[in-house]
């Protein structure tokens, strides 16, 4: 049987149940069965993003997020996720492999080794769907038990993207999407991190370093030389009294966990109790 026909067989088998569940509590569970079957993946986690509210974990059929979803340090670190950053840059629709969108040093970053690897993910495929103006979903499909599948999973899933997207949009039209999500809400600590202590450009460099971008990759993004980026990184270390990228990552996690709900302040201001460190 061809790859296309194998995908169609799974779609035909599961899609009616997805349609029947529109507007019901088990919609995302039925959708997970459909999507993981089409691409032969093992799990799905859904994150919801609003223009004026923090992201939330809307669905999770793994055991990993059961405790982590209430861990403020872990949830705070999710702002470094490449799919989250893709949303922040304005991407609204499509299917993406993590390996295609991750920063150049993502797999060497502290976020990858201390946070991402804990999920057990070996491959990740993200589907981005705009449910309504200002509200976007990322459906993260993951491989944990095996390293890869024997076909182009992205291309296979793209064949059914229009039908899947329509079902998702119809489901969220029937109610407030925020009422259909669960999990710990996250303040926009990432964009506020360091703003009371660092210059605007130093904050930009800090955010890129935390995401896993190298000095060489940061330079063209900010339209400066690599030497200039090195100067910024040295200033950041001096101002925050740290000496390494690992210390910066640890400081970010610790400060993020201190931020009160729904605040718009620099996490470092709370962490240092209003006392500047420079």
C-alpha positions as YAML, in Angstrom:
chain: A
units: angstrom
residues:
- id: 1
  name: UNK
  ca: [0.00, 0.00, 0.00]
- id: 2
  name: UNK
  ca: [1.38, 3.44, -0.89]
- id: 3
  name: UNK
  ca: [2.28, 6.04, 1.73]
- id: 4
  name: UNK
  ca: [-0.56, 8.23, 0.45]
- id: 5
  name: UNK
  ca: [-3.11, 5.41, 0.74]
- id: 6
  name: UNK
  ca: [-1.88, 4.45, 4.20]
- id: 7
  name: UNK
  ca: [-2.43, 8.02, 5.33]
- id: 8
  name: UNK
  ca: [-5.85, 8.14, 3.69]
- id: 9
  name: UNK
  ca: [-6.88, 4.90, 5.37]
- id: 10
  name: UNK
  ca: [-6.14, 6.32, 8.82]
- id: 11
  name: UNK
  ca: [-7.78, 9.63, 7.98]
- id: 12
  name: UNK
  ca: [-10.93, 7.91, 6.73]
- id: 13
  name: UNK
  ca: [-11.08, 5.71, 9.82]
- id: 14
  name: UNK
  ca: [-10.70, 8.47, 12.46]
- id: 15
  name: UNK
  ca: [-12.03, 11.67, 10.88]
- id: 16
  name: UNK
  ca: [-15.77, 10.87, 11.36]
- id: 17
  name: UNK
  ca: [-15.21, 10.58, 15.13]
- id: 18
  name: UNK
  ca: [-13.49, 13.99, 15.10]
- id: 19
  name: UNK
  ca: [-16.47, 15.55, 13.33]
- id: 20
  name: UNK
  ca: [-18.91, 13.92, 15.76]
- id: 21
  name: UNK
  ca: [-16.93, 15.33, 18.72]
- id: 22
  name: UNK
  ca: [-16.97, 18.97, 17.57]
- id: 23
  name: UNK
  ca: [-18.17, 21.06, 20.49]
- id: 24
  name: UNK
  ca: [-17.71, 18.18, 22.93]
- id: 25
  name: UNK
  ca: [-15.17, 17.67, 25.72]
- id: 26
  name: UNK
  ca: [-13.49, 14.76, 23.94]
- id: 27
  name: UNK
  ca: [-12.80, 16.65, 20.69]
- id: 28
  name: UNK
  ca: [-9.05, 17.02, 21.25]
- id: 29
  name: UNK
  ca: [-8.75, 13.37, 22.31]
- id: 30
  name: UNK
  ca: [-10.39, 12.26, 19.05]
- id: 31
  name: UNK
  ca: [-8.20, 14.69, 17.13]
- id: 32
  name: UNK
  ca: [-5.10, 13.21, 18.79]
- id: 33
  name: UNK
  ca: [-6.15, 9.73, 17.68]
- id: 34
  name: UNK
  ca: [-6.53, 10.99, 14.12]
- id: 35
  name: UNK
  ca: [-3.28, 12.92, 13.85]
- id: 36
  name: UNK
  ca: [-1.01, 10.43, 15.60]
- id: 37
  name: UNK
  ca: [-2.44, 7.63, 13.45]
- id: 38
  name: UNK
  ca: [-1.86, 9.49, 10.20]
- id: 39
  name: UNK
  ca: [1.84, 10.13, 10.92]
- id: 40
  name: UNK
  ca: [2.47, 7.11, 13.20]
- id: 41
  name: UNK
  ca: [3.45, 9.36, 16.11]
- id: 42
  name: UNK
  ca: [2.76, 8.58, 19.77]
- id: 43
  name: UNK
  ca: [1.44, 11.67, 21.52]
- id: 44
  name: UNK
  ca: [-0.10, 15.11, 21.15]
- id: 45
  name: UNK
  ca: [0.16, 18.21, 23.32]
- id: 46
  name: UNK
  ca: [-1.89, 21.32, 22.49]
- id: 47
  name: UNK
  ca: [-0.81, 24.84, 23.44]
- id: 48
  name: UNK
  ca: [-3.15, 27.81, 23.05]
- id: 49
  name: UNK
  ca: [-1.83, 31.33, 22.40]
- id: 50
  name: UNK
  ca: [-3.80, 34.58, 22.68]
- id: 51
  name: UNK
  ca: [-2.68, 38.06, 21.70]
- id: 52
  name: UNK
  ca: [-3.52, 39.50, 25.13]
- id: 53
  name: UNK
  ca: [-3.10, 36.51, 27.45]
- id: 54
  name: UNK
  ca: [-0.42, 34.01, 28.41]
- id: 55
  name: UNK
  ca: [-0.23, 30.61, 26.66]
- id: 56
  name: UNK
  ca: [-1.91, 27.61, 28.23]
- id: 57
  name: UNK
  ca: [-1.64, 23.84, 27.90]
- id: 58
  name: UNK
  ca: [-4.97, 22.93, 26.32]
- id: 59
  name: UNK
  ca: [-4.54, 19.17, 25.95]
- id: 60
  name: UNK
  ca: [-1.99, 16.54, 26.84]
- id: 61
  name: UNK
  ca: [-2.17, 12.80, 26.29]
- id: 62
  name: UNK
  ca: [1.27, 12.07, 27.73]
- id: 63
  name: UNK
  ca: [2.16, 11.43, 31.37]
- id: 64
  name: UNK
  ca: [5.02, 13.92, 31.23]
- id: 65
  name: UNK
  ca: [3.07, 17.15, 31.78]
- id: 66
  name: UNK
  ca: [0.95, 15.90, 34.69]
- id: 67
  name: UNK
  ca: [3.26, 17.38, 37.34]
- id: 68
  name: UNK
  ca: [5.18, 19.82, 35.17]
- id: 69
  name: UNK
  ca: [2.03, 21.75, 34.24]
- id: 70
  name: UNK
  ca: [1.96, 23.19, 37.77]
- id: 71
  name: UNK
  ca: [5.72, 23.70, 38.03]
- id: 72
  name: UNK
  ca: [6.30, 27.44, 37.58]
- id: 73
  name: UNK
  ca: [9.93, 27.02, 36.57]
- id: 74
  name: UNK
  ca: [9.06, 24.46, 33.92]
- id: 75
  name: UNK
  ca: [6.10, 26.42, 32.57]
- id: 76
  name: UNK
  ca: [8.21, 29.56, 32.54]
- id: 77
  name: UNK
  ca: [10.81, 27.83, 30.39]
- id: 78
  name: UNK
  ca: [8.20, 27.00, 27.75]
- id: 79
  name: UNK
  ca: [8.54, 30.54, 26.38]
- id: 80
  name: UNK
  ca: [11.86, 29.34, 24.94]
- id: 81
  name: UNK
  ca: [10.13, 26.66, 22.89]
- id: 82
  name: UNK
  ca: [10.80, 27.13, 19.13]
- id: 83
  name: UNK
  ca: [7.10, 26.78, 18.26]
- id: 84
  name: UNK
  ca: [6.18, 29.44, 20.80]
- id: 85
  name: UNK
  ca: [8.78, 31.74, 19.27]
- id: 86
  name: UNK
  ca: [7.45, 30.98, 15.79]
- id: 87
  name: UNK
  ca: [4.02, 32.21, 16.94]
- id: 88
  name: UNK
  ca: [5.54, 35.34, 18.43]
- id: 89
  name: UNK
  ca: [7.18, 36.12, 15.08]
- id: 90
  name: UNK
  ca: [3.76, 36.14, 13.45]
- id: 91
  name: UNK
  ca: [3.45, 32.66, 11.93]
- id: 92
  name: UNK
  ca: [-0.21, 31.66, 11.92]
- id: 93
  name: UNK
  ca: [-0.75, 28.59, 9.75]
- id: 94
  name: UNK
  ca: [1.15, 25.51, 8.68]
- id: 95
  name: UNK
  ca: [2.97, 22.33, 9.66]
- id: 96
  name: UNK
  ca: [6.60, 22.43, 10.79]
- id: 97
  name: UNK
  ca: [9.26, 20.00, 11.94]
- id: 98
  name: UNK
  ca: [11.18, 21.13, 15.01]
- id: 99
  name: UNK
  ca: [14.44, 20.42, 13.22]
- id: 100
  name: UNK
  ca: [13.49, 22.93, 10.50]
- id: 101
  name: UNK
  ca: [12.65, 25.85, 12.81]
- id: 102
  name: UNK
  ca: [14.99, 25.42, 15.79]
- id: 103
  name: UNK
  ca: [17.87, 27.90, 16.32]
- id: 104
  name: UNK
  ca: [21.30, 26.78, 15.18]
- id: 105
  name: UNK
  ca: [22.49, 25.86, 18.69]
- id: 106
  name: UNK
  ca: [19.13, 24.68, 20.05]
- id: 107
  name: UNK
  ca: [20.31, 21.11, 20.56]
- id: 108
  name: UNK
  ca: [23.27, 22.37, 22.59]
- id: 109
  name: UNK
  ca: [21.28, 24.89, 24.63]
- id: 110
  name: UNK
  ca: [20.49, 24.64, 28.33]
- id: 111
  name: UNK
  ca: [16.79, 24.70, 27.50]
- id: 112
  name: UNK
  ca: [17.21, 21.60, 25.35]
- id: 113
  name: UNK
  ca: [19.30, 19.65, 27.87]
- id: 114
  name: UNK
  ca: [17.54, 20.71, 31.09]
- id: 115
  name: UNK
  ca: [13.95, 21.07, 29.89]
- id: 116
  name: UNK
  ca: [13.22, 19.70, 26.43]
- id: 117
  name: UNK
  ca: [15.03, 16.37, 26.85]
- id: 118
  name: UNK
  ca: [12.91, 15.66, 29.93]
- id: 119
  name: UNK
  ca: [9.90, 15.28, 27.64]
- id: 120
  name: UNK
  ca: [11.52, 12.25, 26.03]
- id: 121
  name: UNK
  ca: [10.79, 13.62, 22.57]
- id: 122
  name: UNK
  ca: [13.02, 12.33, 19.78]
- id: 123
  name: UNK
  ca: [11.07, 13.99, 16.95]
- id: 124
  name: UNK
  ca: [8.45, 16.73, 17.06]
- id: 125
  name: UNK
  ca: [6.02, 17.96, 14.44]
- id: 126
  name: UNK
  ca: [3.98, 21.10, 15.08]
- id: 127
  name: UNK
  ca: [0.69, 22.07, 13.44]
- id: 128
  name: UNK
  ca: [-0.21, 25.76, 13.77]
- id: 129
  name: UNK
  ca: [-3.89, 26.67, 13.37]
- id: 130
  name: UNK
  ca: [-5.55, 30.06, 13.80]
- id: 131
  name: UNK
  ca: [-8.87, 29.33, 15.52]
- id: 132
  name: UNK
  ca: [-10.03, 32.94, 15.52]
- id: 133
  name: UNK
  ca: [-8.52, 36.39, 15.37]
- id: 134
  name: UNK
  ca: [-6.04, 36.61, 18.21]
- id: 135
  name: UNK
  ca: [-6.18, 32.94, 19.21]
- id: 136
  name: UNK
  ca: [-3.79, 30.33, 17.79]
- id: 137
  name: UNK
  ca: [-3.18, 26.67, 18.57]
- id: 138
  name: UNK
  ca: [0.01, 24.67, 18.27]
- id: 139
  name: UNK
  ca: [-0.66, 20.94, 18.12]
- id: 140
  name: UNK
  ca: [2.62, 19.26, 18.98]
- id: 141
  name: UNK
  ca: [2.94, 15.66, 17.77]
- id: 142
  name: UNK
  ca: [5.76, 13.68, 19.31]
- id: 143
  name: UNK
  ca: [7.86, 10.56, 18.84]
- id: 144
  name: UNK
  ca: [9.22, 9.07, 22.07]
- id: 145
  name: UNK
  ca: [9.58, 5.32, 21.62]
- id: 146
  name: UNK
  ca: [11.35, 5.44, 18.26]
- id: 147
  name: UNK
  ca: [13.70, 7.81, 16.50]
- id: 148
  name: UNK
  ca: [11.80, 8.30, 13.24]
- id: 149
  name: UNK
  ca: [9.13, 7.03, 10.87]
- id: 150
  name: UNK
  ca: [9.82, 5.59, 7.44]
- id: 151
  name: UNK
  ca: [8.12, 8.33, 5.40]
- id: 152
  name: UNK
  ca: [7.82, 12.12, 5.16]
- id: 153
  name: UNK
  ca: [5.35, 12.73, 7.99]
- id: 154
  name: UNK
  ca: [5.12, 16.45, 7.29]
- id: 155
  name: UNK
  ca: [4.09, 15.94, 3.66]
- id: 156
  name: UNK
  ca: [1.59, 13.25, 4.62]
- id: 157
  name: UNK
  ca: [-0.11, 15.45, 7.22]
- id: 158
  name: UNK
  ca: [-0.21, 18.43, 4.86]
- id: 159
  name: UNK
  ca: [-2.57, 16.46, 2.60]
- id: 160
  name: UNK
  ca: [-5.27, 16.68, 5.27]
- id: 161
  name: UNK
  ca: [-4.45, 20.10, 6.75]
- id: 162
  name: UNK
  ca: [-7.47, 21.88, 5.24]
- id: 163
  name: UNK
  ca: [-9.96, 19.34, 6.62]
- id: 164
  name: UNK
  ca: [-8.30, 19.21, 10.04]
- id: 165
  name: UNK
  ca: [-8.11, 22.99, 10.27]
- id: 166
  name: UNK
  ca: [-11.81, 23.35, 9.44]
- id: 167
  name: UNK
  ca: [-12.80, 20.92, 12.19]
- id: 168
  name: UNK
  ca: [-10.64, 22.71, 14.77]
- id: 169
  name: UNK
  ca: [-12.03, 26.12, 13.87]
- id: 170
  name: UNK
  ca: [-15.62, 24.86, 14.04]
- id: 171
  name: UNK
  ca: [-14.98, 23.35, 17.46]
- id: 172
  name: UNK
  ca: [-13.69, 26.63, 18.88]
- id: 173
  name: UNK
  ca: [-16.46, 28.63, 17.29]
- id: 174
  name: UNK
  ca: [-18.87, 26.89, 19.65]
- id: 175
  name: UNK
  ca: [-17.36, 28.30, 22.82]
- id: 176
  name: UNK
  ca: [-14.77, 30.51, 24.46]
- id: 177
  name: UNK
  ca: [-11.44, 28.83, 23.65]
- id: 178
  name: UNK
  ca: [-10.01, 29.90, 26.99]
- id: 179
  name: UNK
  ca: [-12.75, 27.94, 28.75]
- id: 180
  name: UNK
  ca: [-11.68, 24.83, 26.85]
- id: 181
  name: UNK
  ca: [-8.11, 24.92, 28.09]
- id: 182
  name: UNK
  ca: [-6.51, 23.55, 31.22]
- id: 183
  name: UNK
  ca: [-3.17, 24.02, 32.90]
- id: 184
  name: UNK
  ca: [-1.10, 26.73, 34.47]
- id: 185
  name: UNK
  ca: [-1.24, 30.11, 32.73]
- id: 186
  name: UNK
  ca: [2.06, 31.75, 31.88]
- id: 187
  name: UNK
  ca: [2.86, 35.44, 32.08]
- id: 188
  name: UNK
  ca: [4.81, 36.94, 29.25]
- id: 189
  name: UNK
  ca: [7.95, 36.74, 31.34]
- id: 190
  name: UNK
  ca: [10.18, 36.16, 28.35]
- id: 191
  name: UNK
  ca: [9.69, 39.57, 26.75]
- id: 192
  name: UNK
  ca: [9.93, 41.30, 30.14]
- id: 193
  name: UNK
  ca: [13.01, 39.43, 31.37]
- id: 194
  name: UNK
  ca: [15.85, 41.86, 32.06]
- id: 195
  name: UNK
  ca: [14.07, 45.03, 30.89]
- id: 196
  name: UNK
  ca: [14.72, 46.83, 34.20]
- id: 197
  name: UNK
  ca: [18.39, 45.86, 34.23]
- id: 198
  name: UNK
  ca: [19.55, 45.69, 30.61]
- id: 199
  name: UNK
  ca: [19.34, 47.91, 27.55]
- id: 200
  name: UNK
  ca: [16.80, 47.06, 24.85]
- id: 201
  name: UNK
  ca: [19.49, 45.57, 22.62]
- id: 202
  name: UNK
  ca: [20.98, 43.59, 25.52]
- id: 203
  name: UNK
  ca: [17.51, 42.17, 26.20]
- id: 204
  name: UNK
  ca: [17.24, 41.12, 22.57]
- id: 205
  name: UNK
  ca: [20.58, 39.34, 22.76]
- id: 206
  name: UNK
  ca: [19.59, 37.69, 26.05]
- id: 207
  name: UNK
  ca: [16.37, 36.33, 24.54]
- id: 208
  name: UNK
  ca: [18.18, 34.91, 21.53]
- id: 209
  name: UNK
  ca: [20.89, 33.30, 23.66]
- id: 210
  name: UNK
  ca: [18.26, 31.67, 25.86]
- id: 211
  name: UNK
  ca: [16.52, 30.26, 22.77]
- id: 212
  name: UNK
  ca: [19.74, 28.61, 21.60]
- id: 213
  name: UNK
  ca: [21.13, 31.00, 18.99]
- id: 214
  name: UNK
  ca: [24.91, 31.26, 18.71]
- id: 215
  name: UNK
  ca: [26.82, 34.54, 18.59]
- id: 216
  name: UNK
  ca: [27.39, 33.95, 14.88]
- id: 217
  name: UNK
  ca: [23.64, 33.45, 14.26]
- id: 218
  name: UNK
  ca: [22.59, 36.42, 16.41]
- id: 219
  name: UNK
  ca: [24.73, 38.90, 14.48]
- id: 220
  name: UNK
  ca: [22.71, 38.87, 11.19]
- id: 221
  name: UNK
  ca: [19.42, 38.77, 13.08]
- id: 222
  name: UNK
  ca: [20.30, 42.05, 14.80]
- id: 223
  name: UNK
  ca: [22.27, 43.38, 11.81]
- id: 224
  name: UNK
  ca: [25.47, 43.81, 13.80]
- id: 225
  name: UNK
  ca: [28.90, 42.18, 13.76]
- id: 226
  name: UNK
  ca: [29.78, 39.10, 15.78]
- id: 227
  name: UNK
  ca: [32.22, 41.21, 17.78]
- id: 228
  name: UNK
  ca: [29.40, 43.55, 18.73]
- id: 229
  name: UNK
  ca: [27.32, 40.59, 19.91]
- id: 230
  name: UNK
  ca: [30.27, 39.43, 22.02]
- id: 231
  name: UNK
  ca: [30.42, 42.89, 23.61]
- id: 232
  name: UNK
  ca: [26.70, 42.73, 24.42]
- id: 233
  name: UNK
  ca: [27.05, 39.28, 25.93]
- id: 234
  name: UNK
  ca: [29.92, 40.44, 28.12]
- id: 235
  name: UNK
  ca: [27.86, 43.42, 29.31]
- id: 236
  name: UNK
  ca: [24.93, 41.14, 30.11]
- id: 237
  name: UNK
  ca: [27.15, 38.88, 32.19]
- id: 238
  name: UNK
  ca: [28.62, 41.85, 34.05]
- id: 239
  name: UNK
  ca: [25.27, 43.47, 34.77]
- id: 240
  name: UNK
  ca: [23.63, 40.28, 35.98]
- id: 241
  name: UNK
  ca: [26.71, 39.06, 37.86]
- id: 242
  name: UNK
  ca: [26.92, 35.81, 35.95]
- id: 243
  name: UNK
  ca: [29.75, 34.18, 34.01]
- id: 244
  name: UNK
  ca: [28.18, 31.66, 31.65]
- id: 245
  name: UNK
  ca: [25.20, 30.80, 29.48]
- id: 246
  name: UNK
  ca: [24.21, 28.09, 31.96]
- id: 247
  name: UNK
  ca: [24.07, 30.64, 34.77]
- id: 248
  name: UNK
  ca: [21.90, 32.88, 32.59]
- id: 249
  name: UNK
  ca: [19.50, 30.00, 31.96]
- id: 250
  name: UNK
  ca: [19.32, 29.15, 35.67]
- id: 251
  name: UNK
  ca: [18.72, 32.80, 36.54]
- id: 252
  name: UNK
  ca: [15.90, 32.96, 33.99]
- id: 253
  name: UNK
  ca: [14.16, 29.89, 35.44]
- id: 254
  name: UNK
  ca: [14.55, 31.05, 39.03]
- id: 255
  name: UNK
  ca: [13.34, 34.58, 38.27]
- id: 256
  name: UNK
  ca: [10.44, 33.34, 36.15]
- id: 257
  name: UNK
  ca: [9.11, 31.27, 39.04]
- id: 258
  name: UNK
  ca: [8.80, 34.38, 41.24]
- id: 259
  name: UNK
  ca: [6.54, 36.40, 38.92]
- id: 260
  name: UNK
  ca: [3.02, 37.01, 40.29]
- id: 261
  name: UNK
  ca: [0.10, 35.97, 38.09]
- id: 262
  name: UNK
  ca: [-0.93, 38.36, 35.30]
- id: 263
  name: UNK
  ca: [1.84, 40.87, 36.00]
- id: 264
  name: UNK
  ca: [3.82, 42.79, 33.42]
- id: 265
  name: UNK
  ca: [6.99, 43.36, 35.38]
- id: 266
  name: UNK
  ca: [10.55, 42.22, 34.88]
- id: 267
  name: UNK
  ca: [10.97, 38.86, 36.65]
- id: 268
  name: UNK
  ca: [14.41, 40.01, 37.77]
- id: 269
  name: UNK
  ca: [12.86, 42.94, 39.63]
- id: 270
  name: UNK
  ca: [10.85, 40.48, 41.72]
- id: 271
  name: UNK
  ca: [13.73, 38.04, 42.02]
- id: 272
  name: UNK
  ca: [16.18, 40.66, 43.25]
- id: 273
  name: UNK
  ca: [13.47, 42.31, 45.39]
- id: 274
  name: UNK
  ca: [13.81, 45.58, 43.50]
- id: 275
  name: UNK
  ca: [17.54, 45.88, 44.10]
- id: 276
  name: UNK
  ca: [19.57, 46.32, 40.93]
- id: 277
  name: UNK
  ca: [22.62, 44.14, 40.58]
- id: 278
  name: UNK
  ca: [24.63, 46.61, 38.53]
...
